[in-house]
Amino acid sequence: MVEIEIGVLASQCLDRRIESYARLVAETAAWEKQRNAARARITWSFTTEKARAKMGRAYPKPAATSAQRQRVKTSVKRN
């Protein structure tokens, strides 16, 4: 989703040269405020299962369910 938002930002806001960092920050903040106010959404054209079928490595199935949770070893000692 981040990649999609960056693409939208680039096409709607950053499609020209911006002369200073301060102006860039102001333009980006104004764009973000407008996107949030409009409650912009992404309309997905496929389901998670279809994504797993096509790009399984990018969308792996969850390994453990709530009944099969595994403990993870950490280096933090418990008291």
URURQUI-V682500 format. One record per residue. N is the residue number from 1. PHI is phi in radians with two decimals (* if undefined). OMEGA is omega in whole degrees, 0 to 359 (999 if undefined). NEAR is the number of other C-alpha atoms within 8 Angstrom. Layout:
n: <N	N>
phi: <PHI	PHI>
omega: <OMEGA	OMEGA>
near: <NEAR	NEAR>
This chain:
n: <1	2	3	4	5	6	7	8	9	10	11	12	13	14	15	16	17	18	19	20	21	22	23	24	25	26	27	28	29	30	31	32	33	34	35	36	37	38	39	40	41	42	43	44	45	46	47	48	49	50	51	52	53	54	55	56	57	58	59	60	61	62	63	64	65	66	67	68	69	70	71	72	73	74	75	76	77	78	79>
phi: <*	-1.07	-1.07	-1.15	-1.12	-1.12	-1.09	-1.14	-1.02	-1.09	-1.39	-1.64	-2.18	-1.84	-1.52	-2.60	-1.34	-1.95	-1.28	-2.53	-1.12	-1.06	-1.17	-1.05	-1.09	-1.13	-1.10	-1.15	-1.12	-1.14	-1.11	-1.08	-1.10	-1.16	-1.10	-1.18	-1.14	-1.39	0.92	-1.00	-2.20	-1.83	-1.70	-1.34	-1.77	-2.64	-1.65	-1.08	-1.13	-1.16	-1.14	-1.10	-1.16	-1.50	-2.29	-1.00	-1.20	-1.44	-2.22	-1.20	-1.26	-1.02	-1.30	-2.18	-1.57	-1.08	-1.38	-1.96	-1.04	-1.90	-1.45	-1.90	-1.36	-2.25	-1.63	-1.53	-1.46	-1.65	-1.55>
omega: <180	180	179	180	178	177	178	177	181	183	184	189	187	182	180	178	178	193	182	178	180	179	178	179	180	180	181	179	179	178	180	180	179	179	180	179	179	181	181	182	174	177	182	181	178	180	178	180	178	178	178	180	183	184	186	181	181	182	182	176	177	185	186	174	182	179	184	183	179	177	179	179	177	179	180	180	177	179	999>
near: <4	5	6	7	8	8	8	8	11	9	8	7	10	9	7	5	5	8	6	6	7	6	9	10	8	8	9	10	8	8	10	8	8	8	9	8	7	6	6	7	4	4	4	5	4	6	7	7	6	8	11	13	7	6	8	9	6	6	9	7	5	5	4	8	7	5	5	6	7	5	4	4	4	5	4	4	5	3	2>
